[in-house]
Amino acid sequence: MHEPLSWRVSRKSLSCRIALALGLTSVLFAGSSSALAQTTASSTELKPAIMSLKASKTLLLDVAHAGDRLVAVGARGHIVYSDDKGATWLQATVPARQLLTSVYFVDDKRGWAVGHDSLVLHTADGGESWTVQYRDPELDEMDEEGFGYLEKPLMDVRFRDADTGFAIGAYGLLLRTDDGGETWEDVSFDVDNEEGFHFNALTEVKDSGLFMVGEMGTMYRSADYGDTWETLEDTPYDGSWFGVSGTGEAGGVIAWGLRGNVFRSDDFGDTWQKVPLMTPNNGPLESTLAGGGLTPDGRLVIVGVGGVVAISEDAGRSFDVRIRSDRVALASATALAGNGVLLVGQRGAVAAGPDGAAASSDAVVVPVPATEE
């Protein structure tokens, strides 16, 4: 297999591309010391995340439910959790400072988080403490200056049960475990992706299988839930996809990306229909959409740059679009009990009302315990 053209970029430029694509420019500034400084050999040494009173108010990229608990991950290895619907947050003890991009739980105790340096973290206590299960083995082989090392951040993680899971990321990286993460195998060659396009998001589609999306309009599906993969040849647009979700209906899948593009399928990706998103002023939405998905209460919530929050209560056939007054870039969202919405993004975690627009009072984070450099 020839070397993909997209591989010929520096490690730092990839981090910048990911941050810019999501509109989360704070990664390039306030978060640069953690998210981008891993271009040096110092990233070979794992250091615990620093406890901070501002952990829930700095860049967070994903949030998940662990039973009734909320767990969010983001910059500098920060992981925070809340047992009161996002009103207050505790910071977890984390053995690494890498930028974390995604988190997933199979029950109220067992979960995984992934991020830069192909890092995979695991928790068995609902997100209160974490251990390293995997990181890029090339880190142990690179020279002191880090020359020749190509960063492969993981962008999403999902488990089909407590044993078998998948983590996906840059340059077509696909990792698989069949023992709850004790060991991870690189199975990237299971997917037909000769150009090494980045994989950005992965989801389960009801009664159908797994569905994965990436850059340049690429889409992949697995009817056997990850054992084999099919590359879709006829996709609805050629821009990058940043998110994908099941709709809650059999065969239903919805994907989103640049310039407000949202497409929906009822047949596991055989055919697609464009879903128009209209702003409150009735103009078409043209903002980049970053993350979100199907919430436990059955709503679809999609968020993006400029404070965009789009919510559907009809399996993605239509959306109510709101633009938050603070215009802060949002990375992901989930439902709160009582029909509210928990948003995460450039300024951390924000509990909002049913339409995602009205913010609640500022949340409080309590670090436990203090960790020294």
Buried (B, 14 or more C-beta within 10 A) or exposed (E): EEEBEBBEBEBBEBBBBBBEBBBBBBBBEBBBEBBBBBBBBEBBEBBBBBBBEEBBBBBBBBBBBBEEBBBBBBBBBBBBBBBEBBEBBBBBBBBBBBBBBBBBBBEBBBBBBBBBBBBBBBBEEBBBBBBBBBBBEBBEEBEEEBEEBBBBBBBBBBBBEEEBBBBBBBBBBBBBBEEBBEEBEBBBEBBEBEBBBBBBBBBBBBEBBBBBBBBEBBBBBBBEBBBEBBBBEEBBBEBBBBBBBBBBBEBBBBBBBBEBBBBBBBEBBEEBEEBEBBBEEEEEBEBBBBBBBBBEEEBBBBBBBBBBBBBBBEBBBBBBBBBBEEEBBBBBBBBBEEEBBBBBBBBBBBBBBBBBBBBBEEBEBEBEEEBEE
